[in-house]
Amino acid sequence: MENNHTDKDIILAQWLNGDISAEEAAKHLSRDEFMKYQQILGEVDSWTPGLENSILDLNQILKTKKEGKVVQMTTWKYISVAAAIVLAIFAGPRLYDFITTVSYETAYGETEIIDLPDGTSKLYLSANSKIRWKKRDWKNGKRILNLEGKAYIEVPEKGGFDVITAEGTVSVLGTRFTVYQMEQALHAVCYEGRVKATATKGESVELSKGESSLFLDGLWSAKQFFDLAYPQWIQGHLAFDNAPLKQVLDELVNNYGIKIEVGGINLSRRFTGSIPRDNLDQSLQIIFPTLGIAYRLDDKTLYLSE
């Protein structure tokens, strides 16, 4: 029953948003429901609130409708009508997008494997990351994801596939790759096939199997080469190859949920090595002595100094 209500809400949203005609909406609603929604929405168009009212009063709208036959409504129908009125006046397209948007989010130190809507692609969502998509963006050959954080994605079928982040977009054709969006940085890694990464404020770079590049400070880095078949982070380790310290610290925050006070250290220095995803003390011992950086962990805050 609940799914039936949700389907009707989506039909209402599409009707109010102009995506389908009233005739098409009527096919999915009973005659009484359709006439009731049409009448109430007509009353909304002609209803004018008093100057003293700034909040929508559903009861006031219903009291001002023209005299006619009174039809009793079940509770869920009343709620659906109220939702439709608010949708018509305030939400419209935004509520429709909300209803038809799918999202997943991981906590600090958590990862999740997600089967994507095309039935063949798979996504590994890294710690402290979020992925979402609109159902309409997976139709007619389109496949579009919005990513905050890091994800490894396997796309076996050819066709359009775009991963959009705040820092840029990675487009692929049948491949396996990692996208890592950080504040003012974007890291693209190609494990198979070919990808094109385009920074929001910069040029594009094309990567083939075994190549990666980092967009930082307005430029794509020279391509880095590797021979790994899969990213190590989905197997329990975090690997870095000449990575800026900023990226290393970001991974520590995402995987261990700590706060970092960097002091005056140089965040552009580079680190190469591998650390575990489940042992913070060991990770700190591997990273900072190598770079000549002193560190102190106090509760959940990491303090760094030269």
C-alpha positions, -999 to 999 in steps of 0.1 A, spaced: 0 0 0 28 24 9 45 19 -25 12 26 -42 10 59 -24 45 68 -34 38 60 -71 7 83 -69 28 111 -54 53 108 -82 25 110 -108 12 141 -90 47 156 -91 51 149 -128 16 164 -135 23 196 -115 57 199 -130 43 198 -165 61 165 -174 28 147 -182 -6 160 -192 -37 159 -170 -50 132 -193 -19 110 -187 -22 116 -149 -59 106 -150 -49 72 -163 -30 64 -131 -56 78 -106 -91 68 -99 -119 91 -113 -127 104 -78 -91 111 -69 -84 129 -101 -115 151 -98 -107 159 -62 -71 169 -69 -81 189 -99 -107 208 -79 -85 215 -49 -56 227 -72 -81 250 -89 -90 264 -56 -53 270 -48 -50 291 -80 -78 314 -69 -71 315 -32 -55 347 -18 -43 346 18 -50 376 41 -23 401 46 -19 390 82 -11 354 71 23 344 59 19 307 64 -1 284 42 -33 273 60 -48 242 44 -80 245 64 -86 281 51 -82 270 15 -107 241 20 -132 264 37 -132 289 8 -139 264 -19 -173 267 -38 -203 249 -23 -207 214 -37 -210 178 -27 -189 169 3 -167 138 -3 -151 121 27 -114 113 24 -94 86 41 -63 98 60 -38 90 33 -58 108 7 -60 139 28 -22 138 33 -17 133 -4 -39 163 -13 -21 185 13 13 174 -2 0 181 -37 -10 217 -27 23 224 -11 40 209 -41 21 231 -65 28 263 -46 63 259 -33 82 228 -42 73 217 -77 104 205 -95 125 204 -63 102 179 -46 100 158 -78 138 156 -78 138 147 -41 113 119 -47 133 104 -76 168 108 -62 188 78 -48 217 85 -25 242 65 -4 265 79 23 294 63 43 306 73 77 342 77 88 361 45 82 332 28 64 330 16 28 300 3 8 295 -17 -24 266 -5 -46 251 -20 -76 242 8 -101 209 11 -120 221 -2 -154 224 -37 -139 261 -42 -148 281 -13 -132 293 -15 -96 306 12 -73 328 9 -42 321 40 -20 351 50 1 350 63 37 332 96 45 318 99 9 284 104 -7 270 93 -41 236 102 -55 218 101 -88 184 111 -103 164 83 -119 159 104 -150 197 106 -154 198 68 -161 175 67 -191 179 70 -228 216 59 -227 226 84 -200 244 73 -168 252 102 -144 264 101 -108 271 129 -84 300 122 -60 313 138 -29 345 121 -17 360 90 -33 347 60 -53 360 31 -74 337 23 -103 335 -7 -127 317 0 -159 317 -31 -182 291 -18 -207 300 8 -233 280 40 -234 279 74 -217 289 74 -181 297 106 -162 308 111 -126 302 147 -115 320 163 -85 324 198 -72 359 199 -86 353 184 -121 338 156 -141 352 122 -151 337 106 -183 343 70 -193 336 44 -219 337 8 -205 364 9 -178 375 6 -142 386 38 -125 387 58 -92 375 93 -87 386 112 -56 372 147 -50 388 168 -24 386 204 -15 400 222 -46 415 190 -59 405 160 -81 423 127 -84 415 104 -114 430 69 -116 423 45 -146 427 7 -140 412 -4 -174 400 13 -206 402 51 -209 388 81 -190 386 118 -196 388 140 -165 378 177 -168 383 200 -139 356 226 -131 382 254 -134 408 239 -157 418 218 -186 411 181 -193 434 151 -191 429 117 -208 441 87 -190 446 51 -202 451 19 -182 478 23 -155 477 61 -155 466 86 -129 467 124 -125 459 149 -98 443 183 -104 457 207 -77 465 244 -77 448 249 -111 469 223 -130 468 186 -138 500 169 -127 522 148 -150 507 114 -154 517 88 -128 522 52 -139 513 21 -119 507 -16 -124 479 -24 -99 448 -42 -110 426 -27 -83 429 1 -58 444 -10 -25 419 9 -4 391 -16 -12 414 -44 1 422 -27 34 452 -4 26 457 31 15 485 35 -11 502 68 -20 525 74 -49 542 109 -47 510 122 -31 507 157 -17 505 157 21 471 174 18 458 143 2 473 120 28 458 140 56 424 140 39 425 102 39 434 101 76 403 122 84 380 102 62 391 68 75 397 75 111 373 104 118 400 126 134 406 163 134 440 176 123 458 208 133 485 213 107 502 243 123 527 258 99 538 226 81 542 226 43 512 207 28 527 205 -6 554 180 4 550 145 -10 546 110 4 550 76 -11 540 45 8 511 23 21 492 25 54 465 3 69 429 15 70 422 0 105 453 10 126 457 47 132 489 45 154 507 24 128 496 48 100 510 78 119 543 60 125 547 52 88 538 87 75 553 114 97 588 102 107 594 97 70 586 133 63 604 147 93 572 159 109 565 157 146 530 146 157 509 143 188 475 125 190 453 139 218 420 122 220 406 126 184 428 155 174 462 152 156 487 180 161 515 184 136 546 205 138 580 208 121 
